[in-house]
């Protein structure tokens, strides 16, 4: 009767874990998107209908510029918008695009090193798009002034050249009727950093009071459920503001509160899972900043400098920088170190285990550069981790076998002092000491594995270096789930199983290797524990199925190495096998 109750309890516990895991996983461990569904990077209106078109006029500025309310316009395709404007081309090894001479906006950026899907002929990822398109997303610099006309979103600039490249900067010019001329000198490096030197020259008869600013304007937010802000992955407004990295402001906060202001800024902008658009003042420059929602489904980040007076016959130059590109770890770190952009590497939300995740990534990335295959690199990383943990695992297994040997003595003590719990604990501790057993030794490897697993999860989910990386056979993207499913006969049936039933070959291998590993472990004496351990491999098979293929590959490799280690332990210490048999 007791055995039946224990079995029922184990089954109910397993079912509760299996059903409850969906809620926990969606909140704390969102699974990656499928590799063939990404169609754009910039957000779109949730209903696919035109929303208020962002005008690029500052909103939420700490200093009060003139406000121009966004107006609704019919949206057009990106190609039509680009063909209709007078533009200066942008061309570098990492990106291509153009600057719109209407408004001097950088509103056309595609990342030539990255494709939207894993298909061979997939188009490159588009980051910025013009204002009158569904996915409007752009950066611009400008001025606010008191009593004079300044260039705005409709101003037409003249350019000194036809193409912006790392070796050919381009200067834009515009003048007002009262004697003030405005100049923006754009330059760009070989990666993703654009520098804008803003100059205002006062050739008029009276002094003028002017402030300069830089902003990023975005229409809509990511609509893909796997690109949403979550507890482990921040997507939305971000930056190093007020002396700290900001991850606690999202699109919903801006919709609700309108604007969030800061008295200092090293950089700020919008982060997606793999991409970043950010504006950066000169190193050490004093600015104020804000994140705002100037219109429905329209979001803006900007920084502004204090108003200053410019006397006749003088000019003032300020420098702003714009990052528009992929969140490559090495590139962000290089900008942080060489350009002095404080904590730009925090655009990647490493989370609590940053101290552990970053070394894991660096080791994995180094292994990949040596081997050339990220899947093999993950397997070698697992081997290195298992090798480092071998002494601990050896003590764990030895302790488990010793615990099994002293079970009869433990049972006797429990029966003898069942009415005196403190005395029973005292005698058990004495027994552990006499037999040289550490009861916590079996838990230590599991505790150590938790940060390793979480760090690898973050690396697979967040780092663009893992995006679209193939392994072998059917695994074309290690950052995405196993694309094969038993339930739809590996794609022969035209439907995608729900995540709970999305079992593929990798998940099955995980369940089998975990089952074999548990069979080699010394068996628990408690019947409930025995039943739980029998069910757990198949439970984890379902739980882990929707996770990134690279994560399952790590776990399967870890299980295989554990089995090999246990077999080696049995051969080296035959008494352990005897203890398990008994």
C-alpha positions as CSV (number, residue, x, y, z in Angstrom):
1,X,0.0,0.0,0.0
2,X,2.8,2.4,0.9
3,X,4.6,1.6,-2.4
4,X,1.4,2.5,-4.3
5,X,1.1,5.8,-2.4
6,X,4.7,6.6,-3.1
7,X,4.3,5.8,-6.8
8,X,1.1,8.0,-7.0
9,X,3.0,10.8,-5.2
10,X,5.9,10.6,-7.6
11,X,3.6,10.7,-10.6
12,X,1.6,13.7,-9.3
13,X,4.9,15.5,-8.5
14,X,6.2,14.8,-12.0
15,X,3.0,16.0,-13.7
16,X,3.0,19.2,-11.6
17,X,6.6,19.9,-12.6
18,X,5.9,19.2,-16.3
19,X,2.8,21.4,-16.4
20,X,4.2,24.2,-14.2
21,X,7.4,24.3,-16.2
22,X,5.7,26.0,-19.1
23,X,4.9,29.0,-17.0
24,X,8.3,29.1,-15.4
25,X,10.2,28.7,-18.7
26,X,8.3,31.4,-20.5
27,X,9.0,33.9,-17.7
28,X,12.6,33.0,-16.8
29,X,14.0,30.9,-19.7
30,X,12.3,32.1,-23.0
31,X,13.1,29.7,-25.8
32,X,14.7,31.0,-29.0
33,X,12.7,31.7,-32.1
34,X,12.8,29.4,-35.1
35,X,15.5,30.2,-37.6
36,X,13.1,30.7,-40.6
37,X,10.6,33.2,-39.3
38,X,12.6,36.4,-38.9
39,X,11.6,38.9,-41.5
40,X,12.7,42.2,-40.1
41,X,14.6,43.7,-37.3
42,X,12.9,47.1,-36.7
43,X,9.5,46.8,-35.0
44,X,6.2,47.3,-36.7
45,X,2.8,48.3,-35.6
46,X,1.1,45.4,-34.0
47,X,-1.8,45.5,-36.4
48,X,0.3,46.0,-39.4
49,X,-1.5,49.3,-40.0
50,X,0.1,52.7,-40.3
51,X,0.6,54.4,-37.0
52,X,1.7,58.0,-36.2
53,X,4.8,58.6,-38.3
54,X,7.8,59.7,-36.2
55,X,9.0,63.1,-37.3
56,X,12.4,63.0,-35.6
57,X,11.6,66.1,-33.7
58,X,13.0,66.1,-30.1
59,X,10.5,65.0,-27.5
60,X,11.0,64.8,-23.7
61,X,14.1,67.1,-24.0
62,X,15.5,68.3,-20.7
63,X,15.7,71.8,-22.4
64,X,12.5,73.1,-24.0
65,X,12.7,73.0,-27.8
66,X,9.8,73.7,-30.1
67,X,7.5,70.7,-30.4
68,X,6.0,69.4,-33.6
69,X,3.3,66.7,-33.1
70,X,3.7,63.6,-35.2
71,X,1.2,63.3,-38.0
72,X,-0.4,60.2,-39.5
73,X,0.8,59.4,-43.0
74,X,0.2,56.5,-45.4
75,X,3.1,54.1,-45.2
76,X,5.1,53.0,-48.2
77,X,7.5,50.2,-48.9
78,X,11.1,50.8,-47.8
79,X,12.3,50.5,-51.4
80,X,9.9,53.2,-52.6
81,X,10.8,55.5,-49.7
82,X,14.5,55.2,-50.5
83,X,14.0,55.8,-54.2
84,X,12.0,59.0,-53.6
85,X,14.7,60.8,-51.5
86,X,17.9,62.5,-52.3
87,X,20.6,60.6,-50.4
88,X,24.2,60.1,-49.6
89,X,25.3,56.5,-49.7
90,X,27.0,54.7,-46.8
91,X,29.3,51.8,-47.5
92,X,31.6,50.0,-45.1
93,X,32.8,46.3,-44.7
94,X,30.1,45.8,-42.0
95,X,27.0,47.8,-43.2
96,X,25.5,49.7,-46.1
97,X,22.8,52.3,-46.4
98,X,22.3,56.0,-46.9
99,X,21.8,59.4,-45.2
100,X,18.6,61.2,-46.1
101,X,19.4,64.8,-47.1
102,X,15.9,65.7,-46.0
103,X,16.3,66.1,-42.3
104,X,19.9,64.9,-42.4
105,X,18.7,61.6,-41.0
106,X,20.6,58.3,-40.9
107,X,17.5,56.2,-41.8
108,X,18.8,53.4,-44.0
109,X,21.1,50.8,-42.5
110,X,21.4,47.2,-43.4
111,X,24.0,44.8,-41.8
112,X,25.7,43.1,-44.6
113,X,27.4,40.4,-42.5
114,X,24.1,39.0,-41.2
115,X,21.1,37.5,-42.9
116,X,17.5,37.5,-41.8
117,X,17.2,33.7,-42.0
118,X,19.5,30.7,-42.4
119,X,18.5,30.4,-46.0
120,X,21.5,30.9,-48.3
121,X,20.0,33.7,-50.3
122,X,18.2,35.4,-47.4
123,X,18.3,39.3,-47.5
124,X,20.6,41.1,-45.1
125,X,19.3,42.3,-41.7
126,X,17.7,45.8,-41.9
127,X,18.2,47.9,-38.8
128,X,17.1,51.4,-39.9
129,X,14.3,52.4,-42.2
130,X,12.8,55.7,-43.3
131,X,10.1,57.5,-41.4
132,X,7.2,56.9,-43.7
133,X,7.6,53.1,-43.6
134,X,6.0,50.6,-41.2
135,X,9.3,49.8,-39.5
136,X,10.5,53.4,-39.2
137,X,13.7,53.6,-37.2
138,X,16.4,56.2,-37.5
139,X,19.0,58.4,-35.9
140,X,19.6,62.1,-36.3
141,X,21.4,65.1,-34.7
142,X,20.2,68.7,-34.6
143,X,19.8,71.9,-32.7
144,X,17.2,73.8,-30.5
145,X,17.4,77.6,-30.4
146,X,15.6,80.6,-29.1
147,X,14.5,83.2,-31.6
148,X,16.1,81.8,-34.8
149,X,15.2,79.2,-37.3
150,X,17.1,75.9,-37.0
151,X,17.1,72.9,-39.4
152,X,14.2,70.5,-38.8
153,X,12.9,67.2,-40.2
154,X,11.8,68.9,-43.5
155,X,15.1,70.8,-44.0
156,X,17.0,70.0,-47.2
157,X,20.8,69.8,-46.7
158,X,23.6,70.0,-49.3
159,X,26.3,67.4,-49.2
160,X,30.0,67.7,-50.0
161,X,30.2,64.1,-51.4
162,X,28.2,61.3,-52.7
163,X,29.3,58.4,-50.5
164,X,30.3,58.0,-46.8
165,X,33.0,55.4,-46.3
166,X,35.7,54.8,-43.6
167,X,38.1,56.9,-45.8
168,X,35.7,59.5,-47.1
169,X,33.8,61.7,-44.6
170,X,30.9,63.7,-45.8
171,X,29.9,67.2,-44.7
172,X,26.2,68.5,-44.8
173,X,25.4,72.2,-44.8
174,X,22.3,74.3,-44.2
175,X,21.8,78.0,-43.5
176,X,18.9,80.1,-42.2
177,X,17.9,83.6,-43.4
178,X,19.3,85.4,-40.2
179,X,23.0,84.6,-40.7
180,X,23.5,81.3,-39.0
181,X,25.0,78.3,-40.8
182,X,24.8,74.8,-39.6
183,X,27.2,72.0,-40.6
184,X,27.3,68.2,-39.8
185,X,30.5,66.4,-40.6
186,X,29.8,62.6,-40.8
187,X,32.5,60.0,-40.6
188,X,32.3,56.3,-40.0
189,X,34.7,53.5,-39.1
190,X,35.0,50.0,-40.5
191,X,32.3,48.6,-38.1
192,X,29.3,50.3,-36.7
193,X,30.3,53.7,-35.2
194,X,29.3,56.9,-36.9
195,X,30.7,60.2,-35.7
196,X,28.8,63.5,-36.2
197,X,30.6,66.8,-35.6
198,X,27.9,69.5,-35.3
199,X,29.0,73.1,-35.9
200,X,26.9,76.3,-35.8
201,X,28.6,79.5,-37.1
202,X,26.9,82.8,-36.2
203,X,27.6,85.3,-38.9
204,X,24.6,87.4,-37.9
205,X,24.7,90.7,-36.0
206,X,23.4,89.5,-32.7
207,X,24.3,86.6,-30.3
208,X,22.1,83.5,-30.4
209,X,21.3,80.9,-27.8
210,X,21.5,77.3,-29.0
211,X,21.5,73.7,-27.7
212,X,22.5,70.7,-29.7
213,X,21.1,67.2,-29.4
214,X,21.1,63.6,-30.8
215,X,18.2,61.2,-30.9
216,X,17.0,57.8,-32.0
217,X,13.4,57.5,-33.1
218,X,11.6,54.2,-33.5
219,X,8.1,53.3,-34.6
220,X,6.7,50.2,-33.0
221,X,8.2,47.5,-31.0
222,X,9.2,43.9,-31.7
223,X,6.1,41.7,-32.2
224,X,7.8,38.3,-32.3
225,X,7.0,36.7,-28.9
226,X,10.6,35.5,-28.7
227,X,11.9,39.1,-29.1
228,X,10.0,40.4,-26.1
229,X,11.5,41.8,-22.9
230,X,11.7,39.1,-20.3
231,X,13.2,38.4,-16.8
232,X,16.4,37.1,-18.4
233,X,16.6,39.1,-21.6
234,X,16.1,42.8,-21.8
235,X,14.7,44.2,-25.1
236,X,13.8,47.9,-25.4
237,X,15.2,51.2,-24.1
238,X,18.6,50.9,-22.4
239,X,21.8,52.8,-21.8
240,X,24.4,53.8,-19.2
241,X,22.4,56.6,-17.5
242,X,22.7,58.3,-14.1
243,X,25.9,56.3,-13.3
244,X,24.4,52.8,-13.9
245,X,23.3,50.4,-16.6
246,X,19.5,50.7,-17.2
247,X,17.6,47.5,-17.8
248,X,14.5,48.4,-15.8
249,X,12.7,50.6,-18.4
250,X,10.7,48.9,-21.1
251,X,8.2,50.0,-23.8
252,X,5.3,49.5,-21.5
253,X,6.8,52.0,-19.0
254,X,7.2,54.6,-21.7
255,X,3.6,54.0,-22.8
256,X,2.4,54.5,-19.2
257,X,4.7,57.3,-18.0
258,X,5.5,59.2,-21.2
259,X,9.1,60.0,-20.4
260,X,12.0,59.0,-18.1
261,X,14.7,61.6,-17.6
262,X,18.3,61.4,-16.5
263,X,20.9,63.9,-15.4
264,X,23.9,62.2,-17.1
265,X,24.4,59.8,-19.9
266,X,27.4,57.8,-21.3
267,X,25.1,56.3,-24.0
268,X,21.5,55.3,-24.6
269,X,19.3,53.8,-27.2
270,X,17.3,50.7,-28.1
271,X,18.4,47.1,-27.8
272,X,17.0,44.1,-29.6
273,X,18.1,40.6,-28.9
274,X,21.1,40.9,-31.3
275,X,21.1,44.5,-32.5
276,X,21.7,47.9,-30.9
277,X,21.1,51.5,-31.9
278,X,22.6,54.0,-29.5
279,X,23.6,57.6,-29.3
280,X,26.8,58.6,-27.5
281,X,28.0,62.0,-26.4
282,X,31.7,62.9,-26.4
283,X,33.8,61.3,-23.7
284,X,33.3,63.0,-20.4
285,X,30.7,65.5,-21.8
286,X,27.9,66.7,-19.6
287,X,24.5,66.1,-21.1
288,X,21.0,65.3,-19.9
289,X,19.0,62.5,-21.4
290,X,15.5,61.1,-21.7
291,X,13.6,58.1,-22.9
292,X,10.0,58.9,-24.1
293,X,7.0,57.9,-26.1
294,X,6.0,61.1,-28.0
295,X,3.1,59.5,-29.7
296,X,1.3,56.1,-29.6
297,X,3.6,53.3,-30.7
298,X,6.4,55.8,-31.2
299,X,9.5,55.7,-29.0
300,X,12.5,58.0,-28.7
301,X,15.8,58.2,-26.8
302,X,17.9,61.4,-26.9
303,X,20.5,63.5,-25.1
304,X,20.8,67.3,-25.1
305,X,23.5,69.8,-24.1
306,X,22.8,72.9,-22.1
307,X,21.9,76.1,-24.0
308,X,24.9,78.3,-24.7
309,X,25.3,81.8,-26.2
310,X,27.2,82.2,-29.5
311,X,28.5,85.7,-30.1
312,X,28.5,87.1,-33.7
313,X,31.5,86.0,-35.7
314,X,32.1,82.8,-33.6
315,X,31.2,79.2,-34.0
316,X,30.6,76.2,-31.7
317,X,31.3,72.5,-32.5
318,X,30.0,69.5,-30.6
319,X,30.6,65.8,-31.3
320,X,28.0,63.1,-31.1
321,X,28.4,59.4,-32.0
322,X,25.9,56.9,-33.3
323,X,26.2,53.1,-32.9
324,X,24.1,51.1,-35.4
325,X,24.9,47.5,-35.7
326,X,25.3,44.0,-34.2
327,X,26.0,43.4,-30.5
328,X,29.3,41.6,-31.2
329,X,31.1,41.0,-27.9
330,X,34.5,42.0,-29.2
331,X,33.3,45.0,-31.0
332,X,31.4,46.4,-28.0
333,X,34.4,45.8,-25.8
334,X,36.7,47.5,-28.2
335,X,34.5,50.6,-28.3
336,X,34.3,50.5,-24.6
337,X,38.1,50.4,-24.2
338,X,39.3,52.4,-27.1
339,X,36.6,55.0,-27.4
340,X,35.9,55.3,-23.7
341,X,32.2,54.5,-24.0
342,X,31.3,53.4,-20.4
343,X,29.9,49.9,-20.1
344,X,28.8,49.7,-23.7
345,X,29.3,45.9,-23.4
346,X,26.3,46.0,-21.0
347,X,24.2,46.3,-24.1
348,X,24.3,42.5,-23.8
349,X,22.3,41.7,-20.7
350,X,24.5,39.0,-19.2
351,X,22.5,39.1,-16.0
352,X,23.6,38.0,-12.5
353,X,26.2,35.6,-13.6
354,X,28.1,38.0,-15.8
355,X,31.3,37.2,-14.0
356,X,30.8,33.6,-15.1
357,X,29.0,34.0,-18.4
358,X,31.6,36.2,-20.0
359,X,34.6,33.8,-19.4
360,X,32.4,30.9,-20.6
361,X,31.7,32.9,-23.8
362,X,35.3,33.9,-24.3
363,X,36.5,30.3,-23.9
364,X,33.7,29.0,-26.3
365,X,34.5,31.7,-28.8
366,X,38.2,30.9,-28.7
367,X,37.5,27.1,-29.1
368,X,35.3,28.0,-32.1
369,X,38.1,30.0,-33.7
370,X,40.4,27.1,-33.3
371,X,38.0,24.3,-34.4
372,X,35.7,26.1,-36.9
373,X,32.4,24.4,-35.6
374,X,30.5,25.8,-32.7
375,X,28.8,22.4,-32.0
376,X,32.2,20.7,-31.6
377,X,33.4,23.7,-29.6
378,X,30.5,23.2,-27.2
379,X,31.4,19.5,-26.8
380,X,35.1,20.4,-26.1
381,X,33.9,23.1,-23.6
382,X,31.9,20.4,-21.9
383,X,34.9,18.1,-21.8
384,X,37.0,21.0,-20.2
385,X,34.3,21.7,-17.6
386,X,34.0,18.0,-16.7
387,X,37.8,17.7,-16.5
388,X,37.9,20.7,-14.1
389,X,35.1,19.1,-12.0
390,X,36.5,15.6,-12.1
391,X,37.9,15.6,-8.5
392,X,34.6,16.9,-7.2
393,X,32.5,14.4,-9.2
394,X,34.8,11.6,-8.0
395,X,34.3,12.5,-4.4
396,X,30.5,12.8,-5.1
397,X,30.3,9.3,-6.5
398,X,32.5,7.9,-3.8
399,X,30.3,9.6,-1.1
400,X,27.1,8.3,-2.7
401,X,28.5,4.7,-2.6
402,X,29.6,5.1,1.1
403,X,26.2,6.5,2.0
404,X,24.7,3.4,0.4
405,X,26.9,1.1,2.6
406,X,25.9,2.8,5.8
407,X,22.2,2.8,5.1
408,X,21.5,-0.1,7.5
409,X,23.3,1.8,10.3
410,X,21.3,5.0,9.5
411,X,18.1,3.0,9.5
412,X,18.9,1.5,12.9
413,X,19.7,5.0,14.3
414,X,16.4,6.4,12.9
415,X,14.5,3.6,14.5
416,X,16.3,3.8,17.8
417,X,15.9,7.6,18.2
418,X,12.7,8.1,16.3
419,X,11.2,10.0,19.3
420,X,14.3,12.1,19.9
421,X,15.1,14.1,16.7
422,X,18.0,16.2,18.1
423,X,19.7,13.0,19.4
424,X,19.1,11.2,16.1
425,X,20.8,14.1,14.2
426,X,23.7,14.1,16.7
427,X,24.2,10.3,16.2
428,X,23.9,10.6,12.4
429,X,26.6,13.3,12.3
430,X,28.8,11.1,14.5
431,X,28.2,8.2,12.1
432,X,29.2,10.4,9.1
433,X,32.4,11.5,11.0
434,X,33.3,7.9,11.9
435,X,32.8,6.6,8.4
436,X,34.4,9.7,6.8
437,X,31.3,10.6,4.8
438,X,30.4,14.1,3.6
439,X,26.6,14.1,3.1
440,X,26.8,17.4,1.1
441,X,29.4,16.0,-1.4
442,X,26.7,14.7,-3.6
443,X,25.1,18.1,-3.9
444,X,28.2,20.2,-4.8
445,X,28.4,19.2,-8.5
446,X,24.8,20.0,-9.0
447,X,25.2,23.4,-7.3
448,X,28.2,24.2,-9.5
449,X,26.4,23.0,-12.6
450,X,23.6,25.6,-12.1
451,X,25.7,28.7,-12.9
452,X,27.4,26.9,-15.7
453,X,24.1,25.9,-17.3
454,X,22.6,29.4,-16.8
455,X,25.8,31.0,-18.2
456,X,25.7,28.8,-21.3
457,X,22.0,29.5,-21.7
458,X,22.7,33.2,-21.8
459,X,25.6,32.7,-24.2
460,X,23.4,30.7,-26.6
461,X,20.4,33.1,-26.3
462,X,22.2,36.5,-26.4
463,X,25.4,36.4,-28.3
464,X,25.2,37.0,-32.0
465,X,28.3,34.9,-32.5
466,X,26.1,31.9,-31.9
467,X,23.3,33.1,-34.2
468,X,22.8,30.8,-37.2
469,X,25.8,28.7,-36.4
470,X,25.4,25.1,-37.8
471,X,26.6,21.9,-36.1
472,X,26.0,18.8,-38.3
473,X,23.4,17.0,-40.3
474,X,20.0,18.6,-39.6
475,X,21.2,21.1,-36.9
476,X,21.6,24.3,-38.9
477,X,21.3,26.8,-36.1
478,X,22.6,25.9,-32.6
479,X,20.8,29.0,-31.1
480,X,17.4,27.7,-32.2
481,X,15.5,24.6,-31.1
482,X,15.9,21.2,-32.8
483,X,13.9,21.7,-36.1
484,X,12.9,18.0,-36.3
485,X,9.8,16.8,-34.4
486,X,8.6,13.2,-34.1
487,X,5.0,14.3,-33.9
488,X,4.8,15.8,-37.4
489,X,7.0,13.0,-38.8
490,X,10.0,15.3,-39.2
491,X,8.1,17.9,-41.2
492,X,6.2,15.6,-43.5
493,X,2.9,16.7,-41.8
494,X,2.2,20.4,-42.3
495,X,1.9,21.6,-38.7
496,X,4.3,22.6,-35.8
497,X,3.7,20.8,-32.6
498,X,3.2,22.8,-29.4
499,X,6.4,23.3,-27.3
500,X,5.3,20.8,-24.7
501,X,5.2,18.0,-27.4
502,X,8.0,19.3,-29.7
503,X,10.1,16.2,-29.2
504,X,13.0,15.8,-31.6
505,X,16.1,13.5,-31.8
506,X,18.2,15.7,-29.5
507,X,15.5,15.6,-26.8
508,X,15.3,11.8,-27.1
509,X,19.0,11.4,-26.8
510,X,19.0,13.6,-23.7
511,X,16.3,11.4,-22.1
512,X,18.2,8.2,-23.0
513,X,21.6,9.4,-21.8
514,X,20.1,10.7,-18.5
515,X,18.3,7.4,-18.0
516,X,21.5,5.5,-18.4
517,X,23.4,7.8,-16.1
518,X,20.8,7.4,-13.4
519,X,20.9,3.6,-13.7
520,X,24.6,3.7,-13.0
521,X,24.2,5.8,-9.9
522,X,23.8,4.1,-6.5
523,X,20.0,3.6,-6.1
524,X,18.2,5.7,-3.5
525,X,16.7,3.9,-0.6
526,X,13.6,5.9,-0.4
527,X,10.8,4.5,-2.7
528,X,9.6,8.0,-3.6
529,X,13.1,9.0,-4.6
530,X,13.4,5.8,-6.7
531,X,10.2,6.6,-8.6
532,X,11.2,10.2,-9.1
533,X,14.6,9.2,-10.5
534,X,12.9,6.8,-12.9
535,X,10.6,9.4,-14.2
536,X,13.0,12.4,-14.2
537,X,14.9,11.6,-17.4
538,X,11.7,11.4,-19.5
539,X,10.4,14.5,-17.7
540,X,13.5,16.5,-18.6
541,X,13.2,15.2,-22.2
542,X,9.9,17.1,-22.5
543,X,11.2,20.1,-20.5
544,X,14.3,20.6,-22.6
545,X,12.9,19.9,-26.0
546,X,12.1,23.6,-26.8
547,X,15.5,24.9,-25.7
548,X,18.3,25.9,-28.0
549,X,19.9,22.9,-29.7
550,X,23.3,24.0,-28.4
551,X,22.1,23.7,-24.9
552,X,20.8,20.1,-25.4
553,X,24.1,19.3,-27.1
554,X,26.0,20.4,-24.0
555,X,23.7,18.4,-21.7
556,X,23.9,15.2,-23.8
557,X,27.7,15.5,-24.0
558,X,27.8,16.0,-20.2
559,X,25.7,12.9,-19.7
560,X,27.9,10.8,-21.9
561,X,31.0,12.0,-20.1
562,X,29.3,11.3,-16.7
563,X,28.5,7.7,-17.9
564,X,32.1,7.2,-19.0
565,X,33.4,8.6,-15.7
566,X,31.1,6.3,-13.6
567,X,32.2,3.2,-15.6
568,X,35.8,4.2,-15.0
569,X,35.1,4.6,-11.3
570,X,33.6,1.2,-11.1
571,X,36.7,-0.4,-12.8
572,X,39.1,1.5,-10.5
573,X,37.1,0.9,-7.3
574,X,35.3,-2.5,-7.6
575,X,34.0,-2.1,-4.1
576,X,31.8,0.7,-5.4
577,X,30.1,-1.6,-7.8
578,X,29.6,-4.1,-5.0
579,X,28.1,-1.4,-2.8
580,X,25.7,-0.4,-5.6
581,X,24.8,-4.1,-6.2
582,X,24.0,-4.6,-2.5
